């Protein structure tokens, strides 16, 4: 069962402000990996993460070809870390997009002044630590 904890919510929702933004890994349909920081990553609900995809570059393209992703959270100060494995869905319009946009941290949403981004919701299927130990699974 997946139930993202209050600690995960607190750490992920404040990751950018705390200097340790989450890292997203995607893979194209052809198998080419991509990795990058997502300062807007948030816990969306008890089973999902979300972020504001403002650049619409390689991660966005990869998600259209392959929804499988991994999000890495690591805070060296608290020594807390975990990987969240799941499948992403892109919302280019509608109420879910609006909810994610409304919760996106100011520093990130301000980089998209025309609000042309999309909301990405990641349904978490597995949570592991950096040693690979499974902490939660669907």
Backbone bond lengths (Angstrom), bond angles and torsions (degrees), N, CA, C in turn:
res aa  C-N    CA-C-N  psi(-1)  N-CA   C-N-CA  omega(-1)  CA-C   N-CA-C  phi
1 X - - - 1.447 - - 1.533 109.14 -
2 X 1.310 116.25 137.66 1.463 121.56 175.96 1.521 108.72 -99.44
3 X 1.316 115.64 125.63 1.459 122.53 171.58 1.519 106.49 -147.26
4 X 1.335 114.87 98.59 1.456 119.51 179.85 1.523 108.71 -62.72
5 X 1.320 115.86 132.18 1.459 121.36 -171.59 1.524 112.18 -81.41
6 X 1.322 115.46 166.00 1.462 120.68 174.97 1.526 110.85 -60.57
7 X 1.333 116.75 -36.35 1.466 120.15 177.73 1.532 110.21 -63.89
8 X 1.324 117.67 -44.51 1.463 120.93 177.82 1.522 110.62 -60.18
9 X 1.319 116.14 -44.63 1.471 120.92 179.46 1.528 110.39 -59.61
10 X 1.304 117.20 -48.69 1.462 121.73 -179.24 1.532 111.32 -60.89
11 X 1.320 116.70 -46.48 1.459 120.81 -176.79 1.529 112.11 -70.11
12 X 1.323 117.73 -45.72 1.462 120.53 -177.93 1.522 110.99 -70.23
13 X 1.325 117.77 -43.92 1.468 120.25 -179.00 1.524 112.29 -63.21
14 X 1.318 117.73 -24.54 1.469 121.77 -178.57 1.531 112.53 -112.11
15 X 1.316 117.01 13.66 1.464 120.85 -174.54 1.527 112.72 -60.02
16 X 1.313 118.58 -45.18 1.463 120.65 -179.46 1.516 110.81 -63.54
17 X 1.319 117.51 -46.93 1.464 121.48 179.77 1.523 111.86 -62.24
18 X 1.327 116.90 -30.04 1.461 121.40 -179.54 1.528 113.00 -89.08
19 X 1.333 116.97 4.36 1.455 120.73 175.90 1.510 115.39 79.31
20 X 1.329 117.35 18.83 1.465 119.69 179.32 1.531 110.06 -138.56
21 X 1.342 117.14 66.30 1.463 119.74 -178.67 1.522 111.69 -61.36
22 X 1.306 115.17 152.99 1.467 121.32 178.55 1.524 110.00 -69.03
23 X 1.322 114.37 154.77 1.456 122.20 177.68 1.524 107.58 -114.79
24 X 1.334 115.89 131.63 1.457 122.15 179.63 1.520 109.31 -108.03
25 X 1.327 116.30 132.88 1.459 121.81 173.84 1.523 108.58 -115.24
26 X 1.335 115.47 130.00 1.457 122.75 176.29 1.521 108.49 -127.97
27 X 1.340 115.37 168.06 1.463 120.97 177.34 1.529 107.34 -139.77
28 X 1.326 115.83 133.59 1.459 120.31 177.64 1.527 110.39 -68.52
29 X 1.319 116.03 169.68 1.455 120.86 176.18 1.518 112.09 -61.74
30 X 1.333 116.63 -26.63 1.452 121.98 178.89 1.510 114.38 -89.70
31 X 1.331 116.85 1.87 1.460 121.04 175.36 1.521 115.63 95.11
32 X 1.335 118.38 6.64 1.463 120.87 179.92 1.535 109.83 -83.32
33 X 1.342 117.70 118.70 1.467 120.31 -177.86 1.530 111.74 -79.72
34 X 1.314 115.18 157.20 1.465 122.92 173.54 1.524 107.07 -144.78
35 X 1.310 115.36 147.62 1.458 120.87 -178.54 1.525 108.18 -143.86
36 X 1.332 116.60 142.88 1.454 119.60 179.20 1.513 111.82 -170.45
37 X 1.324 114.42 162.93 1.459 121.60 178.98 1.520 110.86 -75.30
38 X 1.323 115.87 144.12 1.457 122.68 174.11 1.525 107.71 -129.17
39 X 1.317 115.21 95.74 1.461 121.05 -177.40 1.514 114.35 -68.59
40 X 1.322 116.63 -16.00 1.464 119.97 -178.43 1.525 113.47 -97.69
41 X 1.323 117.46 7.84 1.473 119.96 -178.48 1.529 110.02 -58.79
42 X 1.331 115.37 138.20 1.472 121.57 -179.34 1.517 109.42 -146.04
43 X 1.312 116.35 158.46 1.462 120.89 167.91 1.522 105.67 -81.35
44 X 1.314 116.22 118.17 1.462 121.66 -175.77 1.521 111.55 -85.20
45 X 1.325 115.90 -43.43 1.458 121.70 175.01 1.525 107.07 -155.58
46 X 1.310 118.45 -172.06 1.466 121.37 -174.19 1.526 114.24 -61.62
47 X 1.336 117.40 -18.46 1.465 120.93 -176.22 1.522 113.76 -123.94
48 X 1.328 117.91 3.78 1.455 119.83 -171.40 1.524 113.03 -140.68
49 X 1.329 113.78 149.16 1.460 122.69 168.71 1.523 107.05 -105.42
50 X 1.326 116.27 166.35 1.460 120.56 174.00 1.523 108.08 -152.21
51 X 1.329 115.05 157.86 1.462 120.38 172.15 1.517 109.17 -153.48
52 X 1.325 115.17 162.98 1.460 122.46 179.40 1.522 107.96 -94.89
53 X 1.328 116.74 114.23 1.465 122.75 179.99 1.531 108.42 -90.63
54 X 1.324 115.49 93.42 1.456 120.49 -175.11 1.520 113.93 -93.67
55 X 1.343 117.99 -23.44 1.460 119.87 -174.91 1.520 113.15 -83.58
56 X 1.333 116.54 -30.13 1.471 122.30 -179.00 1.535 111.83 54.18
57 X 1.331 115.33 38.67 1.460 119.30 179.17 1.526 109.99 -104.04
58 X 1.325 117.60 -130.95 1.464 120.76 -168.45 1.530 113.74 -63.49
59 X 1.328 117.99 -43.05 1.471 118.26 178.30 1.528 110.10 -58.98
60 X 1.317 116.05 -44.61 1.460 121.14 -179.05 1.526 110.28 -60.04
61 X 1.328 116.78 -45.54 1.467 121.36 178.36 1.532 110.45 -62.41
62 X 1.334 116.33 -45.82 1.465 119.78 -179.48 1.520 111.77 -59.44
63 X 1.321 117.26 -41.55 1.464 120.22 -178.75 1.524 111.92 -61.78
64 X 1.321 116.69 -31.15 1.460 120.43 176.44 1.513 112.81 -69.98
65 X 1.336 116.67 -22.64 1.457 121.73 -178.86 1.529 112.99 -100.55
66 X 1.332 116.10 -28.91 1.463 121.17 -174.79 1.533 107.98 -155.41
67 X 1.320 118.22 109.47 1.464 120.05 -175.35 1.531 115.22 -77.70
68 X 1.332 118.44 -7.67 1.474 121.08 -176.39 1.529 110.22 -72.55
69 X 1.333 116.25 130.31 1.465 122.36 -177.75 1.526 110.37 -140.21
70 X 1.325 114.45 165.27 1.465 122.58 169.21 1.518 106.74 -134.11
71 X 1.329 115.83 134.99 1.461 122.29 175.30 1.519 107.21 -113.01
72 X 1.324 115.41 129.65 1.462 121.72 178.05 1.523 109.11 -106.40
73 X 1.331 115.30 127.39 1.457 121.12 170.15 1.523 107.03 -116.79
74 X 1.329 114.99 131.59 1.468 120.16 176.42 1.520 108.45 -147.60
75 X 1.318 115.71 123.91 1.460 121.59 175.25 1.522 107.71 -116.18
76 X 1.338 117.85 104.88 1.462 119.85 -177.05 1.524 113.46 -65.59
77 X 1.338 117.20 -24.81 1.477 119.34 179.94 1.528 111.61 -69.86
78 X 1.326 115.95 -45.25 1.468 119.83 -178.14 1.528 111.66 -91.97
79 X 1.332 116.76 -11.13 1.467 123.80 -178.22 1.531 111.63 62.43
80 X 1.316 116.09 28.13 1.461 122.05 175.86 1.526 107.38 -98.17
81 X 1.322 115.53 135.74 1.457 119.98 178.95 1.519 109.48 -152.83
82 X 1.314 114.48 150.76 1.453 120.49 173.03 1.520 109.48 -164.02
83 X 1.330 114.07 157.96 1.457 122.16 174.06 1.520 107.32 -115.78
84 X 1.316 115.43 136.08 1.455 121.98 -179.68 1.525 107.68 -116.37
85 X 1.321 116.62 114.33 1.458 123.59 -176.61 1.520 108.23 -99.45
86 X 1.333 117.41 138.41 1.451 117.79 179.36 1.506 113.91 -173.88
87 X 1.328 114.73 -165.48 1.458 123.04 -179.82 1.520 108.58 -123.82
88 X 1.336 115.15 134.00 1.459 121.44 -175.14 1.527 111.54 -100.52
89 X 1.324 114.26 145.82 1.460 122.45 172.79 1.521 107.43 -125.85
90 X 1.332 115.88 132.00 1.463 121.84 179.85 1.517 109.26 -94.74
91 X 1.341 115.26 133.65 1.467 121.80 178.17 1.527 107.55 -119.83
92 X 1.346 115.79 105.48 1.465 120.00 -177.51 1.515 112.81 -90.75
93 X 1.316 116.59 -8.51 1.457 122.01 175.85 1.523 108.52 -160.72
94 X 1.326 115.50 165.61 1.453 120.01 174.95 1.513 114.20 102.60
95 X 1.339 116.19 -178.70 1.464 121.35 -171.56 1.526 114.13 -66.23
96 X 1.336 118.56 -33.36 1.468 119.04 179.30 1.522 109.33 -68.08
97 X 1.333 117.03 -43.35 1.465 120.39 175.82 1.528 110.02 -56.53
98 X 1.315 116.28 -45.21 1.470 120.74 -178.78 1.530 111.36 -63.17
99 X 1.328 116.99 -40.07 1.473 120.19 179.92 1.519 111.41 -65.99
100 X 1.334 117.22 -42.90 1.466 120.28 179.23 1.524 109.64 -66.10
101 X 1.323 117.31 -45.10 1.457 120.56 179.45 1.530 110.74 -58.18
102 X 1.319 117.48 -42.67 1.465 121.76 -178.96 1.522 112.09 -64.18
103 X 1.325 117.73 -29.08 1.467 121.24 -178.43 1.526 113.47 -95.21
104 X 1.321 117.29 -6.00 1.469 120.37 -177.79 1.528 109.76 -66.69
105 X 1.332 115.49 134.86 1.461 120.54 -178.01 1.528 110.28 -59.41
106 X 1.325 115.00 145.05 1.464 122.30 -174.34 1.524 112.74 -54.62
107 X 1.313 118.05 -43.94 1.464 120.19 -178.72 1.524 112.07 -58.89
108 X 1.302 118.16 -32.44 1.461 121.11 -179.82 1.521 112.14 -85.49
109 X 1.320 118.45 -43.97 1.469 119.46 -178.08 1.525 110.38 -67.87
110 X 1.332 117.92 -29.52 1.460 120.55 177.83 1.528 112.28 -66.55
111 X 1.333 117.19 -20.41 1.471 121.01 176.89 1.527 111.58 -79.57
112 X 1.326 116.89 -2.22 1.461 123.27 177.72 1.535 107.70 -128.63
113 X 1.341 116.96 66.43 1.472 119.75 -172.21 1.522 114.72 -60.85
114 X 1.328 117.56 -27.19 1.462 120.16 179.41 1.528 111.97 -91.20
115 X 1.333 116.43 0.61 1.468 123.24 177.67 1.524 111.65 54.20
116 X 1.324 115.82 48.23 1.464 121.54 179.80 1.522 112.26 -92.29
117 X 1.312 117.35 0.86 1.453 121.25 -178.52 1.516 113.10 -71.50
118 X 1.301 113.85 -179.67 1.461 121.97 178.18 1.521 108.82 -129.28
119 X 1.304 116.16 154.12 1.461 121.07 174.63 1.523 108.37 -90.36
120 X 1.317 115.32 137.07 1.462 121.30 174.84 1.525 107.03 -118.42
121 X 1.319 116.83 123.47 1.456 122.33 177.95 1.529 107.62 -111.79
122 X 1.325 114.98 128.70 1.459 121.80 -177.60 1.523 108.82 -110.08
123 X 1.321 116.49 113.73 1.469 121.61 175.64 1.525 106.83 -80.02
124 X 1.317 116.49 113.76 1.461 121.49 -175.46 1.524 109.92 -78.02
125 X 1.337 114.70 127.97 1.467 121.42 178.95 1.518 112.75 -104.61
126 X 1.352 115.34 -23.34 1.465 119.35 -176.83 1.519 108.54 -157.94
127 X 1.337 115.22 142.71 1.462 122.19 173.76 1.521 106.57 -121.65
128 X 1.334 116.05 128.12 1.456 121.12 177.53 1.520 109.55 -127.99
129 X 1.334 116.32 162.79 1.460 119.14 170.53 1.530 107.55 -93.98
130 X 1.319 117.20 -179.20 1.461 119.97 -176.42 1.523 112.90 -70.26
131 X 1.316 117.18 -14.74 1.471 120.84 174.86 1.522 112.16 -84.40
132 X 1.315 116.33 -5.82 1.460 120.50 -179.34 1.508 114.87 92.09
133 X 1.330 116.87 -1.48 1.457 120.99 178.24 1.526 109.50 -66.14
134 X 1.326 116.89 129.72 1.459 121.75 179.32 1.521 109.21 -77.61
135 X 1.324 116.25 119.95 1.458 121.87 -179.93 1.526 110.98 -94.14
136 X 1.341 115.72 -36.07 1.466 122.22 177.43 1.522 107.72 -148.05
137 X 1.321 116.07 149.40 1.455 120.57 174.96 1.514 109.65 -149.68
138 X 1.305 114.93 153.46 1.456 121.11 179.91 1.509 109.68 -78.04
